[in-house]
Amino acid sequence: MGALHRGHTSLFDIARESAGPDGDVVATIFVNPTQFGPNEDFDAYPRQMKQDLDKCEAHGVDLVFTPEAASMYEGDASISIHEDAVSSSLCGSSRPGHFDGVCTVVAKLFNLTQPDAAVFGEKDFQQLAVIRRMVRDLDFPIKIIPGPTVREEDGLALSSRNAYLTPAEREQAPIIRKALLAAISGIADGGFGTVEEALLFARQTIEMASLAEIDYLEAFHHTSLIPLSGPVEEKAEVRIATAVFFGKTRLIDNIGIS
């Protein structure tokens, strides 16, 4: 959606490598109104097209598609795409309608650009899972390639919304990664006997940051996104994700067992 940072440009690099020297890399930049809720930050979302285009060029992007909302959505548009399994928890639960907007716009962008492959970041792990399911169920002839989360030196996942953080909020925000790492490491090495113990520890860690307010904190199966509880038998299949507010800024992150 623009306001590009190293996380986005890493996806361009993956696409460039996948396409090879003779292939074409297309980026789409579109702040999609249908995936924002009524009280979310659509109007305030950062837009910096000139800088974004320069970054696209620097990272080997051949074409950038930057439509306006009026050209993407008819005034009487009446069709959207709904996924009701992997989108039902996590961000899908706390942001009703969000993934309908994501699925619909991504399907439209796929139809308009006709890619052979598309790269999506693992930072929004649920979005990646939803897009994979949509491609599978609607028979899009597109390979979905995941891109690892890119982080600041202190562990905070890169996000366009990090620019909203006050200095005090930015100082506390790395607690998110610290909590997730401790929880998933405890599951991996047996320090936590159950998912509930790991999540409790992560919650208590995040709540040590006085400016943090947890939206959700959940453990789930890494492909189905079905919530997990009790003792963990297949540890490699566990992933933990959270969304945390610092003021009005909502940050997401997740980590699995590698």
C-alpha positions in Angstrom: 0.0 0.0 0.0 3.0 2.3 -0.4 5.2 4.1 2.1 7.7 1.5 1.1 10.5 0.4 3.5 13.1 -2.4 3.5 10.5 -5.0 4.2 8.7 -4.1 0.9 11.9 -3.8 -1.1 13.0 -7.2 0.1 9.9 -8.6 -1.6 10.9 -6.8 -4.8 14.4 -8.5 -4.5 12.8 -11.9 -4.1 10.5 -11.2 -7.1 13.5 -10.1 -9.2 15.4 -13.2 -8.3 12.4 -15.4 -9.1 11.7 -13.7 -12.4 15.3 -14.0 -13.6 17.1 -11.6 -15.9 14.6 -12.1 -18.7 11.4 -11.9 -16.6 9.4 -8.8 -15.6 8.7 -7.6 -12.1 5.5 -5.7 -11.5 4.7 -3.9 -8.2 1.2 -2.6 -7.3 0.8 0.4 -5.0 -2.7 1.0 -3.9 -4.1 2.1 -0.6 -7.2 -0.1 -0.7 -10.2 1.5 1.0 -12.2 -1.7 1.2 -9.8 -3.3 3.7 -10.0 -0.4 6.2 -12.7 -0.4 8.9 -14.8 2.8 9.7 -12.6 3.9 12.5 -9.2 2.9 11.0 -6.5 5.0 9.4 -7.3 5.1 5.7 -7.2 8.9 5.4 -4.0 9.2 7.5 -2.2 6.2 5.9 1.1 7.5 4.6 1.4 8.2 0.9 4.7 9.1 -0.7 4.5 8.1 -4.3 7.7 9.8 -5.6 9.9 8.1 -3.0 8.1 4.8 -3.5 8.7 4.9 -7.3 12.4 5.6 -6.8 12.7 2.6 -4.5 10.9 0.4 -7.0 13.3 1.4 -9.7 16.3 0.9 -7.4 15.2 -2.7 -6.7 14.7 -3.9 -10.3 10.9 -3.3 -10.7 10.0 -3.0 -14.3 6.5 -1.7 -14.0 4.5 -0.1 -11.2 0.7 -0.1 -11.3 -0.7 2.7 -9.2 -4.5 2.9 -9.8 -7.0 5.3 -8.2 -9.8 3.9 -6.2 -12.4 5.2 -8.7 -10.8 3.1 -11.4 -10.7 0.0 -9.2 -14.2 0.1 -7.8 -17.4 0.9 -9.7 -19.8 3.1 -7.8 -22.4 0.3 -7.7 -19.9 -2.6 -7.2 -21.8 -5.5 -5.7 -19.4 -8.5 -5.7 -16.6 -9.3 -3.3 -14.7 -12.3 -2.2 -15.1 -13.9 1.2 -12.9 -16.5 2.9 -14.4 -18.0 6.1 -11.8 -20.4 7.5 -8.2 -19.1 7.8 -9.5 -15.5 8.1 -11.9 -16.1 11.0 -9.4 -15.6 13.9 -6.6 -13.2 14.6 -6.9 -10.0 12.6 -10.1 -11.3 10.9 -11.8 -11.5 14.3 -10.8 -8.0 15.4 -11.2 -6.4 12.0 -14.5 -7.6 10.5 -14.6 -7.3 6.8 -10.9 -6.7 6.5 -10.0 -9.9 4.6 -13.0 -9.5 2.3 -11.3 -6.3 1.1 -7.9 -7.9 0.9 -9.2 -10.9 -1.1 -11.2 -8.8 -3.5 -8.5 -6.3 -4.3 -5.8 -8.9 -4.6 -8.0 -10.9 -7.0 -8.6 -7.8 -9.0 -4.9 -7.0 -9.1 -4.1 -10.6 -10.1 -6.5 -10.3 -13.0 -5.2 -6.9 -14.1 -1.5 -7.8 -13.9 -1.6 -11.6 -14.8 1.5 -12.6 -12.8 3.0 -16.1 -12.9 4.1 -15.7 -9.2 3.4 -13.2 -6.4 5.4 -12.4 -3.3 3.8 -11.7 0.1 5.5 -11.0 3.3 5.4 -13.3 6.3 4.9 -10.4 8.7 1.2 -10.4 7.9 1.1 -14.2 8.2 -2.7 -14.4 8.2 -2.9 -12.4 5.0 -0.3 -14.8 3.4 -2.4 -17.8 4.4 -5.7 -16.2 3.1 -4.1 -15.4 -0.2 -2.7 -18.9 -0.5 -6.2 -20.3 0.2 -7.9 -18.0 -2.3 -5.4 -18.9 -5.0 -5.9 -22.6 -4.3 -9.7 -22.5 -4.1 -10.3 -20.2 -7.1 -7.7 -21.9 -9.3 -5.5 -18.9 -9.9 -2.5 -20.1 -12.0 -0.1 -18.2 -9.7 2.7 -19.4 -7.4 2.7 -17.6 -4.0 6.2 -16.9 -2.7 6.6 -16.0 1.0 9.1 -13.3 2.1 10.7 -13.3 5.5 9.9 -10.6 8.0 12.5 -7.7 7.9 13.3 -6.1 11.3 15.0 -3.1 12.8 18.2 -3.8 14.8 16.2 -4.0 18.0 13.8 -6.6 16.6 10.8 -4.5 15.8 9.1 -5.7 12.5 9.3 -3.0 9.8 5.9 -1.4 9.1 4.7 1.8 7.5 2.8 2.4 10.7 6.0 2.5 12.8 6.2 6.2 11.7 3.1 6.9 13.8 4.8 5.9 17.0 5.9 8.5 19.5 9.5 8.3 20.8 8.2 6.7 24.0 6.1 4.2 22.1 8.9 3.3 19.7 11.2 2.7 22.7 8.7 0.1 24.1 7.6 -1.5 20.9 10.4 -4.1 20.6 8.8 -5.9 23.6 6.5 -7.5 21.1 9.3 -9.5 19.4 10.9 -10.2 22.8 7.7 -11.8 24.1 7.0 -13.9 21.0 10.6 -15.2 20.9 10.5 -16.2 24.6 7.1 -17.9 24.2 8.0 -19.9 21.0 11.4 -20.8 22.4 9.8 -22.1 25.6 7.5 -24.3 23.5 10.4 -25.5 21.3 12.7 -26.5 24.2 9.9 -27.9 26.5 10.2 -25.0 29.0 6.4 -24.5 28.6 4.3 -27.7 28.9 1.3 -26.2 27.3 0.3 -23.5 24.8 -1.5 -21.6 27.6 1.7 -21.4 29.6 3.6 -19.9 26.7 0.8 -17.4 25.9 0.5 -16.3 29.5 4.2 -15.6 29.7 4.1 -13.6 26.4 1.1 -11.6 27.6 2.7 -10.8 30.9 5.9 -9.7 29.0 4.1 -7.4 26.7 2.1 -5.9 29.5 5.3 -4.9 31.2 5.3 -2.1 28.5 3.1 0.6 30.1 2.0 1.9 26.7 1.1 -1.4 25.2 -2.5 -2.7 24.8 -2.9 -6.2 23.4 -5.6 -6.7 20.7 -5.0 -10.4 20.4 -2.3 -13.0 21.2 -2.9 -16.5 19.9 -1.1 -19.7 19.0 -2.2 -21.6 15.9 -1.4 -24.3 13.4 1.0 -22.8 10.8 -1.1 -23.8 7.7 -4.7 -24.2 8.8 -4.5 -21.3 11.4 -6.6 -23.4 13.7 -6.1 -22.2 17.3 -4.0 -24.5 19.5 -4.3 -25.4 23.2 -2.9 -27.8 25.7 0.4 -29.8 25.2 2.2 -29.4 21.9 2.9 -32.6 20.1 4.1 -31.3 16.7 6.1 -28.3 17.7 7.3 -27.4 14.2 3.7 -26.6 13.3 3.1 -24.0 16.0 3.1 -20.2 15.3 2.3 -17.4 17.7 0.9 -14.1 16.5 -0.1 -10.9 18.2 -1.5 -7.4 17.5 -0.6 -4.7 20.0 -1.8 -1.1 20.1 0.6 1.6 21.1 -1.7 4.6 21.3 -3.7 4.5 18.1 -1.0 2.6 16.3 -1.7 -1.1 15.8 1.4 -3.3 15.2 1.4 -7.0 14.2 4.0 -9.7 14.5 4.4 -13.4 14.5 7.0 -16.1 14.9 7.1 -19.8 14.3 9.5 -22.6 15.2 12.2 -22.9 12.6 
